[in-house]
Amino acid sequence: MVLGWLIRFLVVMVLVRLAWKFLTGFAQGATTRPQAPPTKTVALVRDPACGTYIDRSRAMTLRHNGVTHHFCSEDCRTGFQQGRRAAKGV
Protein backbone atom coordinates (compact mmCIF):
# COMPACT_ATOMS: atom_id res chain seq x y z
CA MET A 1 0.00 0.00 0.00
CA VAL A 2 2.78 2.43 0.94
CA LEU A 3 4.82 1.35 -2.08
CA GLY A 4 1.91 2.22 -4.43
CA TRP A 5 1.62 5.73 -2.99
CA LEU A 6 5.37 6.20 -3.19
CA ILE A 7 5.39 5.25 -6.88
CA ARG A 8 2.46 7.60 -7.59
CA PHE A 9 4.22 10.41 -5.76
CA LEU A 10 7.43 9.88 -7.75
CA VAL A 11 5.52 9.83 -11.05
CA VAL A 12 3.72 13.05 -10.15
CA MET A 13 7.01 14.69 -9.16
CA VAL A 14 8.63 13.68 -12.47
CA LEU A 15 5.65 15.10 -14.40
CA VAL A 16 5.77 18.36 -12.43
CA ARG A 17 9.51 18.64 -13.10
CA LEU A 18 9.02 18.10 -16.84
CA ALA A 19 6.21 20.66 -16.97
CA TRP A 20 8.36 23.18 -15.07
CA LYS A 21 11.32 22.67 -17.45
CA PHE A 22 9.03 23.09 -20.45
CA LEU A 23 7.42 26.27 -19.14
CA THR A 24 10.71 27.90 -18.12
CA GLY A 25 12.22 27.07 -21.51
CA PHE A 26 9.19 28.49 -23.25
CA ALA A 27 9.35 31.68 -21.20
CA GLN A 28 13.08 32.04 -21.77
CA GLY A 29 12.65 31.61 -25.53
CA ALA A 30 9.92 34.23 -25.61
CA THR A 31 11.98 36.83 -23.71
CA THR A 32 15.48 36.45 -25.22
CA ARG A 33 16.60 38.18 -28.38
CA PRO A 34 17.06 36.09 -31.50
CA GLN A 35 20.62 35.26 -32.44
CA ALA A 36 22.33 37.27 -35.13
CA PRO A 37 22.52 35.63 -38.55
CA PRO A 38 25.85 34.12 -39.56
CA THR A 39 28.25 36.68 -40.99
CA LYS A 40 30.40 34.40 -43.15
CA THR A 41 29.22 34.21 -46.74
CA VAL A 42 30.46 32.29 -49.75
CA ALA A 43 30.84 34.02 -53.10
CA LEU A 44 28.92 32.06 -55.72
CA VAL A 45 29.32 32.36 -59.46
CA ARG A 46 27.05 31.07 -62.21
CA ASP A 47 28.20 28.54 -64.76
CA PRO A 48 27.41 30.03 -68.21
CA ALA A 49 27.00 26.57 -69.76
CA CYS A 50 24.47 24.95 -67.42
CA GLY A 51 23.43 27.77 -65.07
CA THR A 52 24.56 26.06 -61.86
CA TYR A 53 25.75 28.28 -58.99
CA ILE A 54 29.11 27.17 -57.64
CA ASP A 55 31.66 28.29 -55.07
CA ARG A 56 34.18 30.58 -56.76
CA SER A 57 37.11 28.87 -55.05
CA ARG A 58 36.09 25.42 -56.37
CA ALA A 59 35.14 26.48 -59.91
CA MET A 60 37.09 25.68 -63.05
CA THR A 61 37.94 28.82 -65.01
CA LEU A 62 38.41 29.84 -68.61
CA ARG A 63 39.61 33.25 -69.72
CA HIS A 64 38.02 34.41 -72.98
CA ASN A 65 38.33 37.93 -74.46
CA GLY A 66 39.53 39.32 -71.14
CA VAL A 67 36.58 37.86 -69.23
CA THR A 68 36.98 35.01 -66.75
CA HIS A 69 34.20 32.41 -66.93
CA HIS A 70 33.63 29.92 -64.10
CA PHE A 71 32.42 26.35 -64.65
CA CYS A 72 31.18 23.55 -62.40
CA SER A 73 32.85 20.76 -64.40
CA GLU A 74 35.23 19.98 -67.22
CA ASP A 75 32.27 18.95 -69.40
CA CYS A 76 30.65 22.38 -69.05
CA ARG A 77 33.93 24.12 -69.82
CA THR A 78 34.51 21.94 -72.90
CA GLY A 79 30.93 22.47 -74.08
CA PHE A 80 31.31 26.21 -73.65
CA GLN A 81 34.55 26.21 -75.67
CA GLN A 82 32.97 24.14 -78.45
CA GLY A 83 29.95 26.43 -78.52
CA ARG A 84 32.22 29.46 -78.89
CA ARG A 85 34.11 27.78 -81.74
CA ALA A 86 30.86 26.80 -83.49
CA ALA A 87 29.57 30.37 -83.17
CA LYS A 88 32.75 31.70 -84.77
CA GLY A 89 32.52 29.13 -87.59
CA VAL A 90 35.89 27.52 -86.84
C-alpha positions in Angstrom: 0.0 0.0 0.0 2.8 2.4 0.9 4.8 1.3 -2.1 1.9 2.2 -4.4 1.6 5.7 -3.0 5.4 6.2 -3.2 5.4 5.2 -6.9 2.5 7.6 -7.6 4.2 10.4 -5.8 7.4 9.9 -7.7 5.5 9.8 -11.1 3.7 13.1 -10.1 7.0 14.7 -9.2 8.6 13.7 -12.5 5.7 15.1 -14.4 5.8 18.4 -12.4 9.5 18.6 -13.1 9.0 18.1 -16.8 6.2 20.7 -17.0 8.4 23.2 -15.1 11.3 22.7 -17.5 9.0 23.1 -20.4 7.4 26.3 -19.1 10.7 27.9 -18.1 12.2 27.1 -21.5 9.2 28.5 -23.3 9.4 31.7 -21.2 13.1 32.0 -21.8 12.7 31.6 -25.5 9.9 34.2 -25.6 12.0 36.8 -23.7 15.5 36.5 -25.2 16.6 38.2 -28.4 17.1 36.1 -31.5 20.6 35.3 -32.4 22.3 37.3 -35.1 22.5 35.6 -38.5 25.8 34.1 -39.6 28.3 36.7 -41.0 30.4 34.4 -43.1 29.2 34.2 -46.7 30.5 32.3 -49.7 30.8 34.0 -53.1 28.9 32.1 -55.7 29.3 32.4 -59.5 27.1 31.1 -62.2 28.2 28.5 -64.8 27.4 30.0 -68.2 27.0 26.6 -69.8 24.5 24.9 -67.4 23.4 27.8 -65.1 24.6 26.1 -61.9 25.8 28.3 -59.0 29.1 27.2 -57.6 31.7 28.3 -55.1 34.2 30.6 -56.8 37.1 28.9 -55.0 36.1 25.4 -56.4 35.1 26.5 -59.9 37.1 25.7 -63.0 37.9 28.8 -65.0 38.4 29.8 -68.6 39.6 33.3 -69.7 38.0 34.4 -73.0 38.3 37.9 -74.5 39.5 39.3 -71.1 36.6 37.9 -69.2 37.0 35.0 -66.7 34.2 32.4 -66.9 33.6 29.9 -64.1 32.4 26.3 -64.6 31.2 23.5 -62.4 32.9 20.8 -64.4 35.2 20.0 -67.2 32.3 18.9 -69.4 30.7 22.4 -69.0 33.9 24.1 -69.8 34.5 21.9 -72.9 30.9 22.5 -74.1 31.3 26.2 -73.7 34.5 26.2 -75.7 33.0 24.1 -78.4 29.9 26.4 -78.5 32.2 29.5 -78.9 34.1 27.8 -81.7 30.9 26.8 -83.5 29.6 30.4 -83.2 32.7 31.7 -84.8 32.5 29.1 -87.6 35.9 27.5 -86.8 
